[in-house]
Amino acid sequence: MSSLKRFLLYCSGADLKILEQCPTDENKYIGIGGTVLFTGILALFSAGYAIYTVFDSYFFAIAFGLIWGLMIFNLDRYIVSSMKSRGSFFRDFTVAFPRLVLAVLLALVISKPLELKIFEKEINAELITMEQEVFKKQENTIKERYQSQIEGYQQDVAGLNREIDKLAAARDTLALMALQEADGTGGSGKKNLGPIYRAKKAKADDAQAELDAAKERLEPLIAEKHAAIQELDSLMQSDILTLERKPYGGMAARMDALHRLGEQSKAIFLANIFIMLLFIAIETAPIFVKLISSRSPYDYLLHQAEHKFEMANLEEVTLLHNATHNKVQFDTETGVHRTRKEIEVEKELAEEYYERRKAALKDKPLVDWNWGLPFFRGKV
């Protein structure tokens, strides 16, 4: 057996000792091993591209890509090797269902960075639009911060100008009335410079004086308001210029751009779906192959080897259980018997002890301390 074939069989998770007894199954497990191997390689490139997008470093991309590829390879190998055909489709499908769910999840994780790479040109173009939208939003946020103050000053200026315009309009009306009185086109209808004209001219002069006084009082305020507006506008432009224009192209931004492209173009949306389905098919192919295949000699031999081990383990456990049970029963019964005998011996010793004490008390003389004469118990 060549080294490549042995390596692919290792990738499939097959037991080589059992597989040597059924060479007809070699091609099946070589194909499964190749699928597992290429899935790990795709995961390596996928993770490498994703990490390079984030860190912009070949070292981190290669290192993390290798780690991620080996992890996906190991998971796929475990998923395939842990599936064992028992001859019942529904039983096998029940066992395979959690593995299918895990395989689909891995396919989605692997496919997404590769989708970003496939649509990289379209995504880069969309990122420019998104970057401009972000910068525009930032500028609008700054403008909104100053706009309320600027509008307040502008309203004050407009109010002051209206006040001046009102006085100017009153002055113009009075001056026109005086002029019409002088040339006879209005007022009394007679051309003269008499008292009526002089009275109207005095009112026009008073209006002019009031207008001049108002301008002298209000124009500095208007100039001050304009200066404040210019200062706020300068601050606003300064803040806009100090905005940090970082490159807009991280992993999340690219995924968002791909989502927007899918919403804008049905072709990109369908292509994205088909690429995802392709990776799901690749990831789940070994599981479906084992699920829909009939039981092969390898499955029978594997089941036989596992059953032998299971029965041997059951026998060993049963013997150990019985030995432990017998030992516990022996220790319990002998302990009870030993305790009973010890109790009987203790009782005999206690009886003998109390008999000796009783006899000793009978032979001991008693002294009558009232009379000072000793006497013996049982004797006069």
C-alpha positions, 0 to 999 in steps of 0.5 A, a space after each residue: 500500500 502506497 504512502 498516499 493511499 495510507 494517508 488518505 485512509 488515515 484521513 477517513 478515520 478507517 481502521 487499517 487492520 480491519 480494512 486490510 481484510 476487506 480490500 473492496 472497501 478501500 476505494 470508498 474510504 480513500 474517497 472519503 479521506 480525500 474529501 476530509 483532506 480537501 475540506 481541511 485545506 479549504 478551511 486553511 485558505 479560508 481562515 488565512 484570508 480572514 485573518 489577513 483581512 483583519 491583521 494585514 499580516 502574512 505571519 498571522 494569516 499562515 499561522 492561524 490558517 494552519 491551526 484552523 485547517 488542522 482543527 477542521 480536519 480533525 473535526 471532519 475526521 472525527 465526524 466521519 470515523 464516529 459514524 458506524 452503519 448498523 443496517 437500519 436507515 432510520 437508526 443510522 440517520 438518527 445517529 448521523 443527524 447531529 453530525 450533519 448539523 455540525 458539518 453544515 455549521 462548519 461549511 458555513 464558517 469555511 465558506 464565508 471568507 472564501 465568498 468574500 475573496 470570490 467577490 472581492 472586486 465587487 466588494 471593494 467598489 461597494 466599500 468605497 460607497 459605504 466609506 463615503 456614507 460613513 464619512 458623510 454621516 460623521 460630517 453631518 453629526 458634527 454639523 448638527 452639533 454646531 447648527 443649532 447655535 448658528 441658526 440661533 445667531 442667524 435668527 437674531 441677525 434676521 430680527 435685528 435687520 427686520 427692525 432696521 428695515 421697519 424703521 427704514 420703510 417708515 422713513 421712506 414713507 414719510 419722506 415720500 409724503 413730504 416730497 409729494 406735498 412739495 411737488 403737488 402730487 399728493 397731500 393738499 394737491 398744491 405745489 408749495 413749500 408751506 407749513 404742511 410740507 415743513 411739518 411732513 419734512 420734519 416727521 421724515 427727518 425725525 424718522 431718519 434720525 431714529 433710523 440712524 440711531 437704530 443703525 448705530 445701536 444695532 449694527 454692532 450687534 449684527 456684526 458681533 452675531 456675524 463674527 460668532 457665526 463665522 467662528 462657529 463655522 470655522 470650528 465646525 470646518 476644523 472638526 471636520 478636517 480632524 476626522 480620522 479617515 481610516 481605511 474602511 475594509 474590515 471583515 464585518 464591513 466586507 460582510 456588510 458590503 456582500 449583503 448589500 450587493 446581494 440585495 442590489 443584485 439578484 445574480 450576486 445573491 444567487 451566486 452567494 447561495 450556490 457557493 454556500 450550498 457547494 461548501 455544504 455539499 462538500 462538507 456533508 458528502 462523506 456523511 451522506 456516503 456512509 449513510 446511503 451506502 449499504 453495509 460493507 464487509 468493513 462495517 461487519 468486521 468493525 461491528 464484530 470487533 467492537 462486539 467482541 470487545 463489548 462482550 469481553 468488557 461485560 464479562 470482566 465487569 460481571 466477574 468483578 461485580 460478582 467477586 466484589 459482591 461475594 467479598 462484601 457478603 463474606 466480610 459482612 457475615 463473618 463480621 456479624 458472626 465474629 461480633 456475636 462470638 465476641 459479645 458472648 465471650 465478653 458476657 462470660 468474662 463479665 459473669 465470671 468477674 462479677 461472681 468473683 467480686 460477689 464471693 470476695 464481698 461475702 468474705 470481707 469483715 465489716 466494722 461497726 464504727 458506732 461500737 468500735 467492734 468489727 463483725 463479719 458478714 454472715 457471722 455473729 
